[in-house]
Amino acid sequence: MDKKVNRIPWVELEKKYVKKFLNNKGNIVQPLRMALDALLIQKKYGFSDEETIMQIQENPYLQPFI
């Protein structure tokens, strides 16, 4: 695994991230790294939100990034 990835305090960031999305409907927040990876894919290819989801679901070459 990349040494830079190990420097990031993922557990602490995840705890703060989840607190931002608390709701009473019982919806589950996607993991922080999944959200960040999807955002990187979206920005790299210029996809809309809907296109990003569709592309990740339909293209196996994008899935390892998530």
PQR file of N, CA, C, O and H, with PARSE charges and radii, in Angstrom:
ATOM      1  N   MET A   1       0.841  -1.186   0.000 -0.4000 1.5000
ATOM      2  CA  MET A   1       0.000   0.000   0.000 -0.0000 2.0000
ATOM      3  C   MET A   1       0.887   1.250   0.000  0.5500 1.7000
ATOM      4  O   MET A   1       1.970   1.264   0.584 -0.5500 1.4000
ATOM      5  N   ASP A   2       0.413   2.261  -0.648 -0.4000 1.5000
ATOM      6  CA  ASP A   2       1.156   3.514  -0.781 -0.0000 2.0000
ATOM      7  C   ASP A   2       1.442   4.111   0.599  0.5500 1.7000
ATOM      8  O   ASP A   2       0.556   4.153   1.453 -0.5500 1.4000
ATOM      9  H   ASP A   2      -0.467   2.249  -1.123  0.4000 1.0000
ATOM     10  N   LYS A   3       2.644   4.559   0.813 -0.4000 1.5000
ATOM     11  CA  LYS A   3       3.036   5.135   2.101 -0.0000 2.0000
ATOM     12  C   LYS A   3       2.241   6.392   2.428  0.5500 1.7000
ATOM     13  O   LYS A   3       1.953   6.649   3.597 -0.5500 1.4000
ATOM     14  H   LYS A   3       3.364   4.524   0.120  0.4000 1.0000
ATOM     15  N   LYS A   4       1.880   7.185   1.411 -0.4000 1.5000
ATOM     16  CA  LYS A   4       1.106   8.401   1.644 -0.0000 2.0000
ATOM     17  C   LYS A   4      -0.280   8.064   2.183  0.5500 1.7000
ATOM     18  O   LYS A   4      -0.805   8.769   3.045 -0.5500 1.4000
ATOM     19  H   LYS A   4       2.114   6.977   0.461  0.4000 1.0000
ATOM     20  N   VAL A   5      -0.866   6.994   1.677 -0.4000 1.5000
ATOM     21  CA  VAL A   5      -2.188   6.576   2.151 -0.0000 2.0000
ATOM     22  C   VAL A   5      -2.132   6.247   3.641  0.5500 1.7000
ATOM     23  O   VAL A   5      -3.067   6.548   4.383 -0.5500 1.4000
ATOM     24  H   VAL A   5      -0.440   6.421   0.976  0.4000 1.0000
ATOM     25  N   ASN A   6      -1.061   5.647   4.065 -0.4000 1.5000
ATOM     26  CA  ASN A   6      -0.920   5.276   5.474 -0.0000 2.0000
ATOM     27  C   ASN A   6      -0.745   6.480   6.387  0.5500 1.7000
ATOM     28  O   ASN A   6      -0.954   6.363   7.595 -0.5500 1.4000
ATOM     29  H   ASN A   6      -0.302   5.403   3.462  0.4000 1.0000
ATOM     30  N   ARG A   7      -0.372   7.620   5.854 -0.4000 1.5000
ATOM     31  CA  ARG A   7      -0.195   8.834   6.662 -0.0000 2.0000
ATOM     32  C   ARG A   7      -1.516   9.521   6.980  0.5500 1.7000
ATOM     33  O   ARG A   7      -1.586  10.328   7.908 -0.5500 1.4000
ATOM     34  H   ARG A   7      -0.203   7.716   4.873  0.4000 1.0000
ATOM     35  N   ILE A   8      -2.548   9.215   6.233 -0.4000 1.5000
ATOM     36  CA  ILE A   8      -3.846   9.869   6.416 -0.0000 2.0000
ATOM     37  C   ILE A   8      -4.595   9.169   7.544  0.5500 1.7000
ATOM     38  O   ILE A   8      -4.722   7.945   7.526 -0.5500 1.4000
ATOM     39  H   ILE A   8      -2.491   8.560   5.479  0.4000 1.0000
ATOM     40  N   PRO A   9      -5.096   9.923   8.531 -0.5600 1.5000
ATOM     41  CA  PRO A   9      -5.813   9.318   9.667  0.2800 2.0000
ATOM     42  C   PRO A   9      -7.262   8.971   9.273  0.5500 1.7000
ATOM     43  O   PRO A   9      -8.201   9.658   9.677 -0.5500 1.4000
ATOM     44  N   TRP A  10      -7.432   7.901   8.482 -0.4000 1.5000
ATOM     45  CA  TRP A  10      -8.740   7.574   7.914 -0.0000 2.0000
ATOM     46  C   TRP A  10      -9.812   7.344   8.965  0.5500 1.7000
ATOM     47  O   TRP A  10     -10.954   7.763   8.777 -0.5500 1.4000
ATOM     48  H   TRP A  10      -6.669   7.343   8.154  0.4000 1.0000
ATOM     49  N   VAL A  11      -9.474   6.693  10.058 -0.4000 1.5000
ATOM     50  CA  VAL A  11     -10.473   6.383  11.098 -0.0000 2.0000
ATOM     51  C   VAL A  11     -11.023   7.669  11.704  0.5500 1.7000
ATOM     52  O   VAL A  11     -12.235   7.809  11.867 -0.5500 1.4000
ATOM     53  H   VAL A  11      -8.546   6.352  10.210  0.4000 1.0000
ATOM     54  N   GLU A  12     -10.155   8.594  12.034 -0.4000 1.5000
ATOM     55  CA  GLU A  12     -10.590   9.855  12.626 -0.0000 2.0000
ATOM     56  C   GLU A  12     -11.405  10.679  11.622  0.5500 1.7000
ATOM     57  O   GLU A  12     -12.423  11.271  11.980 -0.5500 1.4000
ATOM     58  H   GLU A  12      -9.170   8.481  11.902  0.4000 1.0000
ATOM     59  N   LEU A  13     -10.956  10.712  10.380 -0.4000 1.5000
ATOM     60  CA  LEU A  13     -11.691  11.445   9.348 -0.0000 2.0000
ATOM     61  C   LEU A  13     -13.073  10.842   9.116  0.5500 1.7000
ATOM     62  O   LEU A  13     -14.053  11.564   8.935 -0.5500 1.4000
ATOM     63  H   LEU A  13     -10.128  10.231  10.089  0.4000 1.0000
ATOM     64  N   GLU A  14     -13.140   9.527   9.123 -0.4000 1.5000
ATOM     65  CA  GLU A  14     -14.426   8.834   8.921 -0.0000 2.0000
ATOM     66  C   GLU A  14     -15.412   9.186  10.032  0.5500 1.7000
ATOM     67  O   GLU A  14     -16.593   9.407   9.766 -0.5500 1.4000
ATOM     68  H   GLU A  14     -12.343   8.940   9.270  0.4000 1.0000
ATOM     69  N   LYS A  15     -14.938   9.237  11.261 -0.4000 1.5000
ATOM     70  CA  LYS A  15     -15.811   9.589  12.387 -0.0000 2.0000
ATOM     71  C   LYS A  15     -16.380  10.997  12.224  0.5500 1.7000
ATOM     72  O   LYS A  15     -17.569  11.217  12.452 -0.5500 1.4000
ATOM     73  H   LYS A  15     -13.978   9.057  11.477  0.4000 1.0000
ATOM     74  N   LYS A  16     -15.540  11.944  11.832 -0.4000 1.5000
ATOM     75  CA  LYS A  16     -16.005  13.319  11.624 -0.0000 2.0000
ATOM     76  C   LYS A  16     -16.952  13.404  10.433  0.5500 1.7000
ATOM     77  O   LYS A  16     -17.947  14.127  10.479 -0.5500 1.4000
ATOM     78  H   LYS A  16     -14.574  11.765  11.646  0.4000 1.0000
ATOM     79  N   TYR A  17     -16.651  12.678   9.384 -0.4000 1.5000
ATOM     80  CA  TYR A  17     -17.462  12.660   8.168 -0.0000 2.0000
ATOM     81  C   TYR A  17     -18.874  12.136   8.453  0.5500 1.7000
ATOM     82  O   TYR A  17     -19.859  12.737   8.023 -0.5500 1.4000
ATOM     83  H   TYR A  17     -15.843  12.090   9.346  0.4000 1.0000
ATOM     84  N   VAL A  18     -18.969  11.038   9.165 -0.4000 1.5000
ATOM     85  CA  VAL A  18     -20.267  10.430   9.467 -0.0000 2.0000
ATOM     86  C   VAL A  18     -21.134  11.375  10.291  0.5500 1.7000
ATOM     87  O   VAL A  18     -22.345  11.438  10.082 -0.5500 1.4000
ATOM     88  H   VAL A  18     -18.169  10.550   9.515  0.4000 1.0000
ATOM     89  N   LYS A  19     -20.536  12.104  11.216 -0.4000 1.5000
ATOM     90  CA  LYS A  19     -21.304  13.034  12.054 -0.0000 2.0000
ATOM     91  C   LYS A  19     -21.972  14.132  11.226  0.5500 1.7000
ATOM     92  O   LYS A  19     -23.014  14.653  11.622 -0.5500 1.4000
ATOM     93  H   LYS A  19     -19.552  12.052  11.385  0.4000 1.0000
ATOM     94  N   LYS A  20     -21.390  14.484  10.094 -0.4000 1.5000
ATOM     95  CA  LYS A  20     -21.957  15.535   9.235 -0.0000 2.0000
ATOM     96  C   LYS A  20     -23.230  15.088   8.524  0.5500 1.7000
ATOM     97  O   LYS A  20     -23.988  15.920   8.026 -0.5500 1.4000
ATOM     98  H   LYS A  20     -20.543  14.060   9.772  0.4000 1.0000
ATOM     99  N   PHE A  21     -23.467  13.779   8.475 -0.4000 1.5000
ATOM    100  CA  PHE A  21     -24.580  13.246   7.697 -0.0000 2.0000
ATOM    101  C   PHE A  21     -25.588  12.463   8.533  0.5500 1.7000
ATOM    102  O   PHE A  21     -26.285  11.599   8.001 -0.5500 1.4000
ATOM    103  H   PHE A  21     -22.851  13.103   8.879  0.4000 1.0000
ATOM    104  N   LEU A  22     -25.675  12.742   9.804 -0.4000 1.5000
ATOM    105  CA  LEU A  22     -26.647  12.060  10.646 -0.0000 2.0000
ATOM    106  C   LEU A  22     -28.057  12.520  10.275  0.5500 1.7000
ATOM    107  O   LEU A  22     -28.283  13.700  10.010 -0.5500 1.4000
ATOM    108  H   LEU A  22     -25.109  13.444  10.236  0.4000 1.0000
ATOM    109  N   ASN A  23     -29.007  11.575  10.258 -0.4000 1.5000
ATOM    110  CA  ASN A  23     -30.396  11.926   9.994 -0.0000 2.0000
ATOM    111  C   ASN A  23     -31.311  10.941  10.712  0.5500 1.7000
ATOM    112  O   ASN A  23     -30.858   9.914  11.217 -0.5500 1.4000
ATOM    113  H   ASN A  23     -28.824  10.615  10.473  0.4000 1.0000
ATOM    114  N   ASN A  24     -32.578  11.256  10.752 -0.4000 1.5000
ATOM    115  CA  ASN A  24     -33.549  10.413  11.452 -0.0000 2.0000
ATOM    116  C   ASN A  24     -34.198   9.383  10.535  0.5500 1.7000
ATOM    117  O   ASN A  24     -35.005   8.578  10.999 -0.5500 1.4000
ATOM    118  H   ASN A  24     -32.946  12.091  10.341  0.4000 1.0000
ATOM    119  N   LYS A  25     -33.871   9.387   9.270 -0.4000 1.5000
ATOM    120  CA  LYS A  25     -34.493   8.472   8.312 -0.0000 2.0000
ATOM    121  C   LYS A  25     -33.799   7.118   8.263  0.5500 1.7000
ATOM    122  O   LYS A  25     -34.307   6.189   7.635 -0.5500 1.4000
ATOM    123  H   LYS A  25     -33.215  10.040   8.893  0.4000 1.0000
ATOM    124  N   GLY A  26     -32.684   6.995   8.893 -0.4000 1.5000
ATOM    125  CA  GLY A  26     -31.970   5.729   8.917 -0.0000 2.0000
ATOM    126  C   GLY A  26     -31.107   5.491   7.687  0.5500 1.7000
ATOM    127  O   GLY A  26     -30.609   4.384   7.484 -0.5500 1.4000
ATOM    128  H   GLY A  26     -32.271   7.750   9.404  0.4000 1.0000
ATOM    129  N   ASN A  27     -30.926   6.516   6.866 -0.4000 1.5000
ATOM    130  CA  ASN A  27     -30.059   6.359   5.692 -0.0000 2.0000
ATOM    131  C   ASN A  27     -28.628   6.114   6.140  0.5500 1.7000
ATOM    132  O   ASN A  27     -28.171   6.668   7.140 -0.5500 1.4000
ATOM    133  H   ASN A  27     -31.330   7.415   7.030  0.4000 1.0000
ATOM    134  N   ILE A  28     -27.942   5.292   5.401 -0.4000 1.5000
ATOM    135  CA  ILE A  28     -26.566   4.953   5.733 -0.0000 2.0000
ATOM    136  C   ILE A  28     -25.630   5.774   4.856  0.5500 1.7000
ATOM    137  O   ILE A  28     -25.803   5.839   3.638 -0.5500 1.4000
ATOM    138  H   ILE A  28     -28.313   4.842   4.589  0.4000 1.0000
ATOM    139  N   VAL A  29     -24.654   6.390   5.472 -0.4000 1.5000
ATOM    140  CA  VAL A  29     -23.663   7.189   4.761 -0.0000 2.0000
ATOM    141  C   VAL A  29     -22.651   6.235   4.124  0.5500 1.7000
ATOM    142  O   VAL A  29     -22.200   5.279   4.754 -0.5500 1.4000
ATOM    143  H   VAL A  29     -24.513   6.338   6.461  0.4000 1.0000
ATOM    144  N   GLN A  30     -22.308   6.508   2.879 -0.4000 1.5000
ATOM    145  CA  GLN A  30     -21.260   5.725   2.225 -0.0000 2.0000
ATOM    146  C   GLN A  30     -19.921   6.086   2.865  0.5500 1.7000
ATOM    147  O   GLN A  30     -19.742   7.210   3.335 -0.5500 1.4000
ATOM    148  H   GLN A  30     -22.675   7.285   2.367  0.4000 1.0000
ATOM    149  N   PRO A  31     -18.989   5.147   2.887 -0.5600 1.5000
ATOM    150  CA  PRO A  31     -17.687   5.433   3.484  0.2800 2.0000
ATOM    151  C   PRO A  31     -16.999   6.630   2.829  0.5500 1.7000
ATOM    152  O   PRO A  31     -17.160   6.878   1.634 -0.5500 1.4000
ATOM    153  N   LEU A  32     -16.239   7.355   3.623 -0.4000 1.5000
ATOM    154  CA  LEU A  32     -15.539   8.549   3.159 -0.0000 2.0000
ATOM    155  C   LEU A  32     -14.663   8.255   1.948  0.5500 1.7000
ATOM    156  O   LEU A  32     -14.693   9.003   0.971 -0.5500 1.4000
ATOM    157  H   LEU A  32     -16.107   7.153   4.593  0.4000 1.0000
ATOM    158  N   ARG A  33     -13.899   7.195   1.995 -0.4000 1.5000
ATOM    159  CA  ARG A  33     -12.989   6.898   0.880 -0.0000 2.0000
ATOM    160  C   ARG A  33     -13.756   6.596  -0.394  0.5500 1.7000
ATOM    161  O   ARG A  33     -13.298   6.939  -1.484 -0.5500 1.4000
ATOM    162  H   ARG A  33     -13.875   6.587   2.789  0.4000 1.0000
ATOM    163  N   MET A  34     -14.913   5.961  -0.279 -0.4000 1.5000
ATOM    164  CA  MET A  34     -15.738   5.700  -1.456 -0.0000 2.0000
ATOM    165  C   MET A  34     -16.226   7.018  -2.058  0.5500 1.7000
ATOM    166  O   MET A  34     -16.197   7.207  -3.274 -0.5500 1.4000
ATOM    167  H   MET A  34     -15.285   5.682   0.607  0.4000 1.0000
ATOM    168  N   ALA A  35     -16.669   7.918  -1.195 -0.4000 1.5000
ATOM    169  CA  ALA A  35     -17.156   9.216  -1.660 -0.0000 2.0000
ATOM    170  C   ALA A  35     -16.030  10.020  -2.316  0.5500 1.7000
ATOM    171  O   ALA A  35     -16.234  10.641  -3.359 -0.5500 1.4000
ATOM    172  H   ALA A  35     -16.692   7.765  -0.207  0.4000 1.0000
ATOM    173  N   LEU A  36     -14.861  10.008  -1.710 -0.4000 1.5000
ATOM    174  CA  LEU A  36     -13.720  10.743  -2.284 -0.0000 2.0000
ATOM    175  C   LEU A  36     -13.284  10.150  -3.619  0.5500 1.7000
ATOM    176  O   LEU A  36     -12.990  10.880  -4.566 -0.5500 1.4000
ATOM    177  H   LEU A  36     -14.695   9.505  -0.863  0.4000 1.0000
ATOM    178  N   ASP A  37     -13.246   8.832  -3.686 -0.4000 1.5000
ATOM    179  CA  ASP A  37     -12.853   8.181  -4.929 -0.0000 2.0000
ATOM    180  C   ASP A  37     -13.858   8.469  -6.041  0.5500 1.7000
ATOM    181  O   ASP A  37     -13.465   8.710  -7.182 -0.5500 1.4000
ATOM    182  H   ASP A  37     -13.485   8.239  -2.917  0.4000 1.0000
ATOM    183  N   ALA A  38     -15.147   8.446  -5.718 -0.4000 1.5000
ATOM    184  CA  ALA A  38     -16.171   8.768  -6.712 -0.0000 2.0000
ATOM    185  C   ALA A  38     -16.030  10.213  -7.173  0.5500 1.7000
ATOM    186  O   ALA A  38     -16.191  10.513  -8.356 -0.5500 1.4000
ATOM    187  H   ALA A  38     -15.466   8.250  -4.791  0.4000 1.0000
ATOM    188  N   LEU A  39     -15.730  11.100  -6.242 -0.4000 1.5000
ATOM    189  CA  LEU A  39     -15.534  12.512  -6.600 -0.0000 2.0000
ATOM    190  C   LEU A  39     -14.329  12.692  -7.528  0.5500 1.7000
ATOM    191  O   LEU A  39     -14.389  13.476  -8.475 -0.5500 1.4000
ATOM    192  H   LEU A  39     -15.599  10.857  -5.281  0.4000 1.0000
ATOM    193  N   LEU A  40     -13.253  11.980  -7.264 -0.4000 1.5000
ATOM    194  CA  LEU A  40     -12.074  12.056  -8.127 -0.0000 2.0000
ATOM    195  C   LEU A  40     -12.400  11.573  -9.539  0.5500 1.7000
ATOM    196  O   LEU A  40     -11.982  12.185 -10.522 -0.5500 1.4000
ATOM    197  H   LEU A  40     -13.205  11.343  -6.494  0.4000 1.0000
ATOM    198  N   ILE A  41     -13.148  10.472  -9.635 -0.4000 1.5000
ATOM    199  CA  ILE A  41     -13.565   9.960 -10.942 -0.0000 2.0000
ATOM    200  C   ILE A  41     -14.451  10.989 -11.641  0.5500 1.7000
ATOM    201  O   ILE A  41     -14.279  11.262 -12.830 -0.5500 1.4000
ATOM    202  H   ILE A  41     -13.488   9.975  -8.837  0.4000 1.0000
ATOM    203  N   GLN A  42     -15.391  11.554 -10.901 -0.4000 1.5000
ATOM    204  CA  GLN A  42     -16.311  12.536 -11.477 -0.0000 2.0000
ATOM    205  C   GLN A  42     -15.547  13.736 -12.045  0.5500 1.7000
ATOM    206  O   GLN A  42     -15.822  14.174 -13.162 -0.5500 1.4000
ATOM    207  H   GLN A  42     -15.530  11.333  -9.936  0.4000 1.0000
ATOM    208  N   LYS A  43     -14.606  14.257 -11.295 -0.4000 1.5000
ATOM    209  CA  LYS A  43     -13.852  15.433 -11.727 -0.0000 2.0000
ATOM    210  C   LYS A  43     -12.918  15.110 -12.892  0.5500 1.7000
ATOM    211  O   LYS A  43     -12.765  15.915 -13.809 -0.5500 1.4000
ATOM    212  H   LYS A  43     -14.382  13.901 -10.387  0.4000 1.0000
ATOM    213  N   LYS A  44     -12.303  13.947 -12.855 -0.4000 1.5000
ATOM    214  CA  LYS A  44     -11.371  13.572 -13.923 -0.0000 2.0000
ATOM    215  C   LYS A  44     -12.080  13.476 -15.268  0.5500 1.7000
ATOM    216  O   LYS A  44     -11.543  13.918 -16.284 -0.5500 1.4000
ATOM    217  H   LYS A  44     -12.427  13.292 -12.109  0.4000 1.0000
ATOM    218  N   TYR A  45     -13.289  12.899 -15.282 -0.4000 1.5000
ATOM    219  CA  TYR A  45     -13.986  12.669 -16.542 -0.0000 2.0000
ATOM    220  C   TYR A  45     -15.093  13.681 -16.830  0.5500 1.7000
ATOM    221  O   TYR A  45     -15.696  13.639 -17.902 -0.5500 1.4000
ATOM    222  H   TYR A  45     -13.725  12.541 -14.457  0.4000 1.0000
ATOM    223  N   GLY A  46     -15.369  14.584 -15.898 -0.4000 1.5000
ATOM    224  CA  GLY A  46     -16.390  15.602 -16.119 -0.0000 2.0000
ATOM    225  C   GLY A  46     -17.808  15.056 -16.106  0.5500 1.7000
ATOM    226  O   GLY A  46     -18.687  15.604 -16.771 -0.5500 1.4000
ATOM    227  H   GLY A  46     -14.878  14.618 -15.028  0.4000 1.0000
ATOM    228  N   PHE A  47     -18.042  13.984 -15.357 -0.4000 1.5000
ATOM    229  CA  PHE A  47     -19.369  13.375 -15.273 -0.0000 2.0000
ATOM    230  C   PHE A  47     -20.282  14.176 -14.350  0.5500 1.7000
ATOM    231  O   PHE A  47     -19.816  14.844 -13.427 -0.5500 1.4000
ATOM    232  H   PHE A  47     -17.328  13.539 -14.817  0.4000 1.0000
ATOM    233  N   SER A  48     -21.589  14.102 -14.609 -0.4000 1.5000
ATOM    234  CA  SER A  48     -22.572  14.607 -13.657 -0.0000 2.0000
ATOM    235  C   SER A  48     -22.655  13.585 -12.516  0.5500 1.7000
ATOM    236  O   SER A  48     -22.032  12.525 -12.586 -0.5500 1.4000
ATOM    237  H   SER A  48     -21.968  13.559 -15.359  0.4000 1.0000
ATOM    238  N   ASP A  49     -23.418  13.900 -11.473 -0.4000 1.5000
ATOM    239  CA  ASP A  49     -23.586  12.950 -10.362 -0.0000 2.0000
ATOM    240  C   ASP A  49     -24.145  11.625 -10.867  0.5500 1.7000
ATOM    241  O   ASP A  49     -23.633  10.555 -10.537 -0.5500 1.4000
ATOM    242  H   ASP A  49     -23.924  14.761 -11.416  0.4000 1.0000
ATOM    243  N   GLU A  50     -25.204  11.711 -11.672 -0.4000 1.5000
ATOM    244  CA  GLU A  50     -25.859  10.503 -12.182 -0.0000 2.0000
ATOM    245  C   GLU A  50     -24.925   9.712 -13.095  0.5500 1.7000
ATOM    246  O   GLU A  50     -24.872   8.484 -13.024 -0.5500 1.4000
ATOM    247  H   GLU A  50     -25.620  12.580 -11.940  0.4000 1.0000
ATOM    248  N   GLU A  51     -24.192  10.418 -13.951 -0.4000 1.5000
ATOM    249  CA  GLU A  51     -23.243   9.748 -14.848 -0.0000 2.0000
ATOM    250  C   GLU A  51     -22.137   9.055 -14.067  0.5500 1.7000
ATOM    251  O   GLU A  51     -21.697   7.966 -14.435 -0.5500 1.4000
ATOM    252  H   GLU A  51     -24.234  11.415 -14.009  0.4000 1.0000
ATOM    253  N   THR A  52     -21.694   9.683 -12.997 -0.4000 1.5000
ATOM    254  CA  THR A  52     -20.632   9.092 -12.176 -0.0000 2.0000
ATOM    255  C   THR A  52     -21.088   7.755 -11.620  0.5500 1.7000
ATOM    256  O   THR A  52     -20.360   6.766 -11.710 -0.5500 1.4000
ATOM    257  H   THR A  52     -22.052  10.568 -12.698  0.4000 1.0000
ATOM    258  N   ILE A  53     -22.274   7.712 -11.050 -0.4000 1.5000
ATOM    259  CA  ILE A  53     -22.797   6.466 -10.483 -0.0000 2.0000
ATOM    260  C   ILE A  53     -22.929   5.407 -11.568  0.5500 1.7000
ATOM    261  O   ILE A  53     -22.511   4.264 -11.384 -0.5500 1.4000
ATOM    262  H   ILE A  53     -22.865   8.516 -10.977  0.4000 1.0000
ATOM    263  N   MET A  54     -23.513   5.792 -12.702 -0.4000 1.5000
ATOM    264  CA  MET A  54     -23.713   4.850 -13.798 -0.0000 2.0000
ATOM    265  C   MET A  54     -22.372   4.315 -14.315  0.5500 1.7000
ATOM    266  O   MET A  54     -22.227   3.114 -14.541 -0.5500 1.4000
ATOM    267  H   MET A  54     -23.853   6.721 -12.852  0.4000 1.0000
ATOM    268  N   GLN A  55     -21.409   5.195 -14.497 -0.4000 1.5000
ATOM    269  CA  GLN A  55     -20.106   4.782 -15.010 -0.0000 2.0000
ATOM    270  C   GLN A  55     -19.395   3.827 -14.048  0.5500 1.7000
ATOM    271  O   GLN A  55     -18.785   2.849 -14.478 -0.5500 1.4000
ATOM    272  H   GLN A  55     -21.527   6.171 -14.313  0.4000 1.0000
ATOM    273  N   ILE A  56     -19.475   4.108 -12.768 -0.4000 1.5000
ATOM    274  CA  ILE A  56     -18.839   3.230 -11.776 -0.0000 2.0000
ATOM    275  C   ILE A  56     -19.514   1.867 -11.770  0.5500 1.7000
ATOM    276  O   ILE A  56     -18.840   0.842 -11.668 -0.5500 1.4000
ATOM    277  H   ILE A  56     -19.971   4.903 -12.419  0.4000 1.0000
ATOM    278  N   GLN A  57     -20.836   1.845 -11.878 -0.4000 1.5000
ATOM    279  CA  GLN A  57     -21.560   0.577 -11.881 -0.0000 2.0000
ATOM    280  C   GLN A  57     -21.286  -0.241 -13.132  0.5500 1.7000
ATOM    281  O   GLN A  57     -21.187  -1.466 -13.062 -0.5500 1.4000
ATOM    282  H   GLN A  57     -21.383   2.677 -11.962  0.4000 1.0000
ATOM    283  N   GLU A  58     -21.163   0.424 -14.275 -0.4000 1.5000
ATOM    284  CA  GLU A  58     -21.079  -0.288 -15.547 -0.0000 2.0000
ATOM    285  C   GLU A  58     -19.655  -0.542 -16.047  0.5500 1.7000
ATOM    286  O   GLU A  58     -19.459  -1.379 -16.928 -0.5500 1.4000
ATOM    287  H   GLU A  58     -21.243   1.419 -14.331  0.4000 1.0000
ATOM    288  N   ASN A  59     -18.675   0.151 -15.515 -0.4000 1.5000
ATOM    289  CA  ASN A  59     -17.306   0.018 -16.012 -0.0000 2.0000
ATOM    290  C   ASN A  59     -16.394  -0.615 -14.977  0.5500 1.7000
ATOM    291  O   ASN A  59     -16.006   0.026 -14.000 -0.5500 1.4000
ATOM    292  H   ASN A  59     -18.833   0.832 -14.800  0.4000 1.0000
ATOM    293  N   PRO A  60     -16.058  -1.874 -15.196 -0.5600 1.5000
ATOM    294  CA  PRO A  60     -15.203  -2.579 -14.222  0.2800 2.0000
ATOM    295  C   PRO A  60     -13.850  -1.912 -13.999  0.5500 1.7000
ATOM    296  O   PRO A  60     -13.274  -2.049 -12.919 -0.5500 1.4000
ATOM    297  N   TYR A  61     -13.329  -1.196 -14.990 -0.4000 1.5000
ATOM    298  CA  TYR A  61     -12.020  -0.566 -14.812 -0.0000 2.0000
ATOM    299  C   TYR A  61     -12.057   0.571 -13.799  0.5500 1.7000
ATOM    300  O   TYR A  61     -11.009   0.946 -13.274 -0.5500 1.4000
ATOM    301  H   TYR A  61     -13.797  -1.085 -15.867  0.4000 1.0000
ATOM    302  N   LEU A  62     -13.233   1.135 -13.507 -0.4000 1.5000
ATOM    303  CA  LEU A  62     -13.346   2.188 -12.492 -0.0000 2.0000
ATOM    304  C   LEU A  62     -13.561   1.612 -11.088  0.5500 1.7000
ATOM    305  O   LEU A  62     -13.233   2.264 -10.097 -0.5500 1.4000
ATOM    306  H   LEU A  62     -14.085   0.830 -13.934  0.4000 1.0000
ATOM    307  N   GLN A  63     -14.093   0.428 -11.000 -0.4000 1.5000
ATOM    308  CA  GLN A  63     -14.479  -0.150  -9.720 -0.0000 2.0000
ATOM    309  C   GLN A  63     -13.337  -0.373  -8.736  0.5500 1.7000
ATOM    310  O   GLN A  63     -13.553  -0.230  -7.533 -0.5500 1.4000
ATOM    311  H   GLN A  63     -14.360  -0.102 -11.805  0.4000 1.0000
ATOM    312  N   PRO A  64     -12.134  -0.717  -9.187 -0.5600 1.5000
ATOM    313  CA  PRO A  64     -11.048  -0.869  -8.209  0.2800 2.0000
ATOM    314  C   PRO A  64     -10.714   0.417  -7.462  0.5500 1.7000
ATOM    315  O   PRO A  64     -10.126   0.362  -6.382 -0.5500 1.4000
ATOM    316  N   PHE A  65     -11.077   1.575  -8.017 -0.4000 1.5000
ATOM    317  CA  PHE A  65     -10.792   2.840  -7.359 -0.0000 2.0000
ATOM    318  C   PHE A  65     -11.759   3.117  -6.218  0.5500 1.7000
ATOM    319  O   PHE A  65     -11.503   3.983  -5.381 -0.5500 1.4000
ATOM    320  H   PHE A  65     -11.554   1.620  -8.895  0.4000 1.0000
ATOM    321  N   ILE A  66     -12.856   2.397  -6.180 -0.4000 1.5000
ATOM    322  CA  ILE A  66     -13.893   2.662  -5.184 -0.0000 2.0000
ATOM    323  C   ILE A  66     -13.715   1.737  -3.998  0.5500 1.7000
ATOM    324  O   ILE A  66     -14.491   1.801  -3.044 -0.5500 1.4000
ATOM    325  H   ILE A  66     -13.064   1.694  -6.860  0.4000 1.0000
TER
END
